[in-house]
């Protein structure tokens, strides 16, 4: 009876640094610069630090990597290992969603 009184939950959205599209936070890959300066992929979504988001698509990844937008947002250089890990995760998601 009180369907109109139910609260509609807002889904948090973030902007992809590759294509600039706004998508739900859970659909994006988060790269984090931790307070100690380490750069990690945030798989849980709760790692503390400065975060940057990118779509799990190769075209977005290539654009963001080439333009160094992730490095600019995080304010530091990103090691090749992190880029390789992001690329592997994107490839894994495209193979059949076996996460």
DSSP file (Angstrom, degrees, kcal/mol; ACC not computed):
  #  RESIDUE AA STRUCTURE BP1 BP2  ACC     N-H-->O    O-->H-N    N-H-->O    O-->H-N    TCO  KAPPA ALPHA  PHI   PSI    X-CA   Y-CA   Z-CA
    1    1 A X              0   0    0      0, 0.0     3,-0.4     0, 0.0     4,-0.0   0.000 360.0 360.0 360.0 -31.7    0.0    0.0    0.0
    2    2 A X    >   +     0   0    0      1,-0.2     3,-0.9     2,-0.1     4,-0.5  -0.159 360.0 128.8-103.3  40.3    2.9    2.4    0.7
    3    3 A X  G >  S+     0   0    0      1,-0.3     3,-1.0     2,-0.2    -1,-0.2   0.860  71.9  54.8 -61.8 -36.1    4.8    1.8   -2.5
    4    4 A X  G 3  S+     0   0    0     -3,-0.4    -1,-0.3     1,-0.2    -2,-0.1   0.711 103.8  56.5 -71.9 -18.4    5.0    5.5   -3.2
    5    5 A X  G <  S+     0   0    0     -3,-0.9    -1,-0.2     2,-0.1    -2,-0.2   0.529  80.7 111.5 -90.3  -6.9    6.6    6.1    0.2
    6    6 A X  S <  S-     0   0    0     -3,-1.0     2,-0.3    -4,-0.5    -3,-0.0  -0.418  73.4-115.3 -69.6 142.7    9.5    3.6   -0.3
    7    7 A X        -     0   0    0     -2,-0.1     2,-0.6     1,-0.0    -1,-0.1  -0.580  18.8-137.7 -79.0 137.8   12.9    5.3   -0.6
    8    8 A X        -     0   0    0     -2,-0.3     2,-0.3     0, 0.0    -1,-0.0  -0.861  21.7-133.4 -95.0 121.0   14.7    4.9   -4.0
    9    9 A X        -     0   0    0     -2,-0.6     2,-0.4     1,-0.1     0, 0.0  -0.563  14.4-129.2 -78.9 134.8   18.3    4.2   -3.3
   10   10 A X        -     0   0    0     -2,-0.3     2,-0.6     1,-0.0    -1,-0.1  -0.678  15.0-138.3 -83.4 133.4   20.8    6.2   -5.3
   11   11 A X        -     0   0    0     -2,-0.4     2,-0.1     1,-0.0    -1,-0.0  -0.826  24.0-121.0 -92.3 121.4   23.4    4.2   -7.2
   12   12 A X        -     0   0    0     -2,-0.6    13,-2.7    12,-0.1     2,-0.3  -0.397  31.7-162.9 -65.4 134.6   26.9    5.8   -6.9
   13   13 A X  E     -A   24   0A   0     11,-0.3     2,-0.3    12,-0.1    11,-0.2  -0.877   8.6-169.4-118.4 151.4   28.4    6.7  -10.3
   14   14 A X  E     -A   23   0A   0      9,-2.5     9,-2.4    -2,-0.3     2,-0.5  -0.917  25.0-112.2-133.4 161.1   31.9    7.5  -11.3
   15   15 A X  E     -A   22   0A   0     -2,-0.3    38,-0.4     7,-0.2     2,-0.2  -0.822  25.8-127.1-100.3 131.4   33.5    8.9  -14.5
   16   16 A X     >  -     0   0    0      5,-2.4     4,-1.3    -2,-0.5    38,-0.2  -0.542   8.4-145.5 -73.0 136.3   35.7    6.7  -16.6
   17   17 A X  T  4 S+     0   0    0     36,-1.9    37,-0.1    -2,-0.2    -1,-0.1   0.556  95.3  51.1 -80.6  -7.6   39.1    8.4  -17.4
   18   18 A X  T  4 S+     0   0    0     35,-0.1    -1,-0.1     3,-0.1    36,-0.1   0.902 129.3  10.1 -91.8 -52.3   39.2    6.8  -20.8
   19   19 A X  T  4 S-     0   0    0      2,-0.1    -2,-0.2    44,-0.0     3,-0.1   0.478  89.7-128.2-109.1  -5.6   35.8    7.6  -22.4
   20   20 A X     <  +     0   0    0     -4,-1.3     2,-0.2     1,-0.2    -3,-0.1   0.604  58.5 145.6  66.0  14.1   34.5   10.2  -19.8
   21   21 A X        -     0   0    0     -6,-0.1    -5,-2.4     1,-0.0     2,-0.5  -0.561  50.4-125.9 -81.1 146.4   31.2    8.2  -19.5
   22   22 A X  E     +A   15   0A   0     -7,-0.2     2,-0.3    -2,-0.2    -7,-0.2  -0.825  40.3 164.3 -92.2 125.7   29.4    8.1  -16.1
   23   23 A X  E     -A   14   0A   0     -9,-2.4    -9,-2.5    -2,-0.5     5,-0.1  -0.925  46.3 -76.8-136.8 160.2   28.8    4.5  -15.0
   24   24 A X  E >   -A   13   0A   0     -2,-0.3     3,-1.8   -11,-0.2     4,-0.4  -0.324  45.1-120.4 -57.9 140.8   27.8    2.7  -11.8
   25   25 A X  G >  S+     0   0    0    -13,-2.7     3,-1.3     1,-0.3    -1,-0.1   0.816 109.3  59.3 -53.9 -37.9   30.8    2.5   -9.5
   26   26 A X  G 3  S+     0   0    0    -14,-0.3    -1,-0.3     1,-0.3    -2,-0.1   0.676  99.0  59.0 -70.5 -17.0   30.7   -1.3   -9.3
   27   27 A X  G <  S+     0   0    0     -3,-1.8    29,-0.6     2,-0.1    -1,-0.3   0.558  97.5  76.7 -86.2  -8.7   31.1   -1.6  -13.1
   28   28 A X  E <  S-B   55   0B   0     -3,-1.3     2,-0.4    -4,-0.4    27,-0.2  -0.626  79.4-119.7-105.2 159.9   34.4    0.2  -13.1
   29   29 A X  E     -B   54   0B   0     25,-3.2    25,-2.0    -2,-0.2     2,-0.5  -0.838  29.0-147.3 -94.8 133.1   38.0   -0.8  -12.2
   30   30 A X  E     -BC  53  42B   0     12,-0.6    12,-2.7    -2,-0.4     2,-0.5  -0.891   9.9-165.3-108.0 128.9   39.5    1.4   -9.4
   31   31 A X  E     -BC  52  41B   0     21,-2.9    21,-2.1    -2,-0.5     2,-0.4  -0.944  16.4-160.8-108.5 132.1   43.2    2.2   -9.2
   32   32 A X  E     -BC  51  40B   0      8,-3.1     8,-2.3    -2,-0.5     2,-0.8  -0.931  21.8-152.8-123.2 135.7   44.2    3.6   -5.8
   33   33 A X  E     -BC  50  39B   0     17,-2.8    17,-1.8    -2,-0.4     6,-0.2  -0.922  32.1-144.9 -98.2 108.7   47.2    5.6   -4.6
   34   34 A X    >   -     0   0    0      4,-2.9     3,-2.3    -2,-0.8    15,-0.2  -0.225  24.7-103.7 -70.2 161.4   47.5    4.5   -0.9
   35   35 A X  T 3  S+     0   0    0     13,-0.3    -1,-0.1     1,-0.3    14,-0.1   0.788 123.2  57.1 -57.4 -27.7   48.6    6.9    1.8
   36   36 A X  T 3  S-     0   0    0      2,-0.1    -1,-0.3     1,-0.0    -2,-0.1   0.467 123.3-105.2 -83.7   0.6   52.0    5.3    1.8
   37   37 A X  S <  S+     0   0    0     -3,-2.3    -2,-0.1     1,-0.3     2,-0.1   0.334  74.3 138.3  97.1  -6.2   52.4    6.0   -1.9
   38   38 A X        -     0   0    0     -5,-0.1    -4,-2.9     1,-0.0     2,-0.5  -0.448  46.7-139.3 -73.3 145.9   51.8    2.5   -3.2
   39   39 A X  E     +C   33   0B   0     -6,-0.2     2,-0.3    -2,-0.1    -6,-0.2  -0.937  33.6 162.6-107.9 122.3   49.6    2.1   -6.4
   40   40 A X  E     -C   32   0B   0     -8,-2.3    -8,-3.1    -2,-0.5     2,-0.5  -0.927  42.3-111.0-136.3 158.9   47.2   -0.9   -6.2
   41   41 A X  E     -C   31   0B   0     -2,-0.3     2,-0.9   -10,-0.2   -10,-0.2  -0.814  32.5-138.1 -86.4 129.2   44.1   -2.2   -7.9
   42   42 A X  E     +C   30   0B   0    -12,-2.7   -12,-0.6    -2,-0.5    -1,-0.0  -0.793  31.4 167.2 -93.3 105.2   41.2   -2.0   -5.5
   43   43 A X  S    S+     0   0    0     -2,-0.9    -1,-0.2     1,-0.1    -2,-0.0   0.703  77.2  45.8 -88.9 -21.4   39.2   -5.2   -5.9
   44   44 A X  S    S-     0   0    0      0, 0.0    -1,-0.1     0, 0.0    -2,-0.1   0.782  97.9-130.4 -92.3 -31.4   37.1   -4.7   -2.8
   45   45 A X  S    S+     0   0    0    -15,-0.1    -3,-0.0     3,-0.0    -2,-0.0   0.570  88.5  84.3  90.5  10.4   36.1   -1.0   -3.2
   46   46 A X        +     0   0    0      2,-0.1     2,-0.2     0, 0.0    -4,-0.0   0.313  48.5 128.4-127.8   6.6   37.2   -0.1    0.3
   47   47 A X        -     0   0    0      1,-0.1     2,-0.2   -13,-0.0    -5,-0.1  -0.472  60.3-122.2 -66.6 132.3   40.9    0.5    0.0
   48   48 A X        +     0   0    0     -2,-0.2   -13,-0.3   -16,-0.1     2,-0.2  -0.519  66.4  63.8 -79.4 144.6   41.7    3.9    1.5
   49   49 A X  S    S-     0   0    0     -2,-0.2     2,-0.4   -15,-0.2   -15,-0.2  -0.789  91.6 -36.5 137.0-178.7   43.5    6.5   -0.7
   50   50 A X  E     -B   33   0B   0    -17,-1.8   -17,-2.8    -2,-0.2     2,-0.3  -0.632  62.8-157.5 -78.6 128.5   43.0    8.5   -3.8
   51   51 A X  E     -B   32   0B   0     -2,-0.4     2,-0.3   -19,-0.2   -19,-0.2  -0.797  17.9-170.3-115.5 152.0   41.1    6.6   -6.5
   52   52 A X  E     -B   31   0B   0    -21,-2.1   -21,-2.9    -2,-0.3     2,-0.3  -0.989  16.6-146.1-134.3 143.2   40.7    6.7  -10.2
   53   53 A X  E     +B   30   0B   0    -38,-0.4   -36,-1.9    -2,-0.3     2,-0.3  -0.856  16.4 176.5-117.5 146.2   38.2    4.8  -12.2
   54   54 A X  E     -B   29   0B   0    -25,-2.0   -25,-3.2    -2,-0.3   -38,-0.1  -0.997  33.3-108.0-145.8 144.0   38.3    3.2  -15.7
   55   55 A X  E     -B   28   0B   0     -2,-0.3     2,-1.3   -27,-0.2   -27,-0.1  -0.336  33.4-115.5 -64.9 150.0   35.8    1.1  -17.7
   56   56 A X  S    S+     0   0    0    -29,-0.6     2,-0.4     4,-0.1    -1,-0.1  -0.220  81.9 110.6 -81.8  48.6   36.8   -2.6  -18.1
   57   57 A X  S  > S-     0   0    0     -2,-1.3     4,-2.3     1,-0.1     3,-0.2  -0.970  71.6-132.6-126.2 139.8   37.1   -2.1  -21.9
   58   58 A X  H  > S+     0   0    0     -2,-0.4     4,-2.8     1,-0.2     5,-0.2   0.853 105.3  55.6 -60.1 -37.8   40.4   -2.2  -23.8
   59   59 A X  H  > S+     0   0    0      2,-0.2     4,-2.1     1,-0.2    -1,-0.2   0.912 110.3  45.0 -64.6 -41.8   39.6    1.0  -25.8
   60   60 A X  H  > S+     0   0    0     -3,-0.2     4,-2.6     2,-0.2     5,-0.2   0.919 113.8  50.2 -65.5 -43.7   39.1    3.0  -22.5
   61   61 A X  H  X S+     0   0    0     -4,-2.3     4,-2.5     1,-0.2     5,-0.2   0.927 110.8  48.8 -60.3 -46.1   42.2    1.5  -21.0
   62   62 A X  H  X S+     0   0    0     -4,-2.8     4,-2.5     1,-0.2     5,-0.2   0.908 112.7  48.0 -62.2 -42.9   44.3    2.3  -24.1
   63   63 A X  H  X S+     0   0    0     -4,-2.1     4,-2.2    -5,-0.2     6,-0.2   0.929 114.3  45.2 -63.6 -46.1   43.1    5.9  -24.2
   64   64 A X  H  X>S+     0   0    0     -4,-2.6     5,-1.4     1,-0.2     4,-0.7   0.872 115.3  47.8 -67.5 -36.9   43.7    6.5  -20.5
   65   65 A X  H  <5S+     0   0    0     -4,-2.5     3,-0.4    -5,-0.2    -2,-0.2   0.922 112.7  47.8 -69.9 -43.9   47.1    4.9  -20.6
   66   66 A X  H  <5S+     0   0    0     -4,-2.5    -2,-0.2     1,-0.2    -1,-0.2   0.898 117.7  40.7 -64.9 -41.5   48.3    6.8  -23.7
   67   67 A X  H  <5S-     0   0    0     -4,-2.2    -1,-0.2    -5,-0.2    -2,-0.2   0.536 102.8-132.5 -85.4  -5.9   47.1   10.2  -22.3
   68   68 A X  T  X5 +     0   0    0     -4,-0.7     4,-1.8    -3,-0.4    -3,-0.2   0.819  55.2 147.3  58.1  34.5   48.4    9.4  -18.8
   69   69 A X  H  >< +     0   0    0     -5,-1.4     4,-2.4    -6,-0.2     5,-0.2   0.861  66.9  53.9 -67.8 -35.6   45.1   10.6  -17.3
   70   70 A X  H  > S+     0   0    0     -6,-0.6     4,-2.5     1,-0.2     5,-0.2   0.933 109.4  48.2 -64.8 -44.0   45.3    8.0  -14.4
   71   71 A X  H  >>S+     0   0    0      1,-0.2     4,-1.7     2,-0.2     5,-1.3   0.890 111.4  51.3 -61.4 -39.6   48.7    9.3  -13.5
   72   72 A X  H  <5S+     0   0    0     -4,-1.8    -2,-0.2     2,-0.2    -1,-0.2   0.915 111.5  45.9 -64.5 -44.0   47.5   12.9  -13.6
   73   73 A X  H  <5S+     0   0    0     -4,-2.4    -2,-0.2     1,-0.2    -1,-0.2   0.902 117.5  43.1 -67.1 -41.3   44.5   12.2  -11.4
   74   74 A X  H  <5S-     0   0    0     -4,-2.5    -1,-0.2     2,-0.2    -2,-0.2   0.699 104.7-130.9 -79.6 -18.6   46.6   10.2   -8.8
   75   75 A X  T  <5S+     0   0    0     -4,-1.7     2,-0.3     1,-0.2    -3,-0.2   0.780  74.0  73.5  76.7  26.9   49.4   12.7   -8.9
   76   76 A X  S   <S-     0   0    0     -5,-1.3    -1,-0.2    -6,-0.2    -2,-0.2  -0.976  86.3 -88.0-159.5 166.9   52.2   10.1   -9.4
   77   77 A X        -     0   0    0     -2,-0.3     2,-0.5    -3,-0.1    -9,-0.0  -0.550  37.2-136.1 -82.3 151.0   53.7    7.8  -12.0
   78   78 A X        -     0   0    0     -2,-0.2    -7,-0.1     2,-0.0     5,-0.0  -0.919  18.0-122.9-110.6 127.6   52.2    4.3  -12.3
   79   79 A X    >>  -     0   0    0     -2,-0.5     4,-1.5     1,-0.1     3,-0.9  -0.277  22.5-115.8 -65.4 153.4   54.6    1.3  -12.7
   80   80 A X  H 3> S+     0   0    0      1,-0.2     4,-2.8     2,-0.2     5,-0.2   0.802 113.1  65.7 -58.6 -30.7   54.2   -0.9  -15.7
   81   81 A X  H 3> S+     0   0    0      2,-0.2     4,-2.3     1,-0.2    -1,-0.2   0.876 101.5  48.3 -61.6 -37.6   53.2   -3.8  -13.4
   82   82 A X  H <> S+     0   0    0     -3,-0.9     4,-2.4     2,-0.2    -1,-0.2   0.922 111.9  48.3 -69.5 -43.4   50.0   -2.0  -12.4
   83   83 A X  H  X S+     0   0    0     -4,-1.5     4,-2.5     1,-0.2    -2,-0.2   0.911 112.3  50.2 -60.9 -40.9   49.2   -1.3  -16.1
   84   84 A X  H  X S+     0   0    0     -4,-2.8     4,-2.4     1,-0.2    -2,-0.2   0.897 110.0  50.2 -64.2 -39.8   49.8   -4.9  -16.9
   85   85 A X  H  X S+     0   0    0     -4,-2.3     4,-2.1     2,-0.2    -1,-0.2   0.892 111.2  48.9 -65.4 -39.6   47.5   -6.0  -14.0
   86   86 A X  H  X S+     0   0    0     -4,-2.4     4,-2.3     2,-0.2    -2,-0.2   0.917 111.5  49.3 -64.7 -42.8   44.8   -3.7  -15.3
   87   87 A X  H  X S+     0   0    0     -4,-2.5     4,-2.4     1,-0.2    -2,-0.2   0.902 110.8  50.0 -63.4 -41.4   45.2   -5.0  -18.8
   88   88 A X  H  X S+     0   0    0     -4,-2.4     4,-2.4     2,-0.2    -1,-0.2   0.883 110.8  50.1 -64.4 -38.6   45.0   -8.7  -17.5
   89   89 A X  H  X S+     0   0    0     -4,-2.1     4,-2.1     2,-0.2    -2,-0.2   0.898 110.5  49.2 -67.2 -40.0   41.9   -7.9  -15.5
   90   90 A X  H  X S+     0   0    0     -4,-2.3     4,-1.6     2,-0.2    -2,-0.2   0.922 112.4  48.1 -64.4 -43.7   40.2   -6.3  -18.6
   91   91 A X  H  X S+     0   0    0     -4,-2.4     4,-0.9     1,-0.2    -2,-0.2   0.892 111.1  51.7 -62.9 -39.7   41.2   -9.3  -20.7
   92   92 A X  H  X S+     0   0    0     -4,-2.4     6,-0.6     1,-0.2     4,-0.6   0.863 108.1  51.0 -65.4 -37.5   39.8  -11.7  -18.0
   93   93 A X  H  X S+     0   0    0     -4,-2.1     4,-0.8     1,-0.2     3,-0.4   0.832 108.9  51.8 -69.6 -31.5   36.5   -9.8  -17.8
   94   94 A X  H  < S+     0   0    0     -4,-1.6    -1,-0.2     1,-0.2    -2,-0.2   0.702  97.6  68.8 -77.7 -19.1   36.1  -10.0  -21.6
   95   95 A X  H  < S-     0   0    0     -4,-0.9    -1,-0.2    -3,-0.3    -2,-0.2   0.743 131.6 -50.5 -75.4 -24.2   36.7  -13.8  -21.7
   96   96 A X  H  < S-     0   0    0     -4,-0.6    -2,-0.1    -3,-0.4    -3,-0.1   0.439  72.7 -93.3 161.1  16.4   33.5  -14.9  -19.9
   97   97 A X     <  +     0   0    0     -4,-0.8    -4,-0.1    -5,-0.4    -3,-0.1   0.914  62.4 159.4  57.9  48.1   32.9  -13.0  -16.7
   98   98 A X              0   0    0     -6,-0.6    -1,-0.1     1,-0.2    -5,-0.1  -0.025 360.0 360.0 -92.1  31.1   34.6  -15.6  -14.5
   99   99 A X              0   0    0     -6,-0.1    -1,-0.2    -7,-0.1    -2,-0.1   0.483 360.0 360.0 -72.6 360.0   35.3  -13.3  -11.6
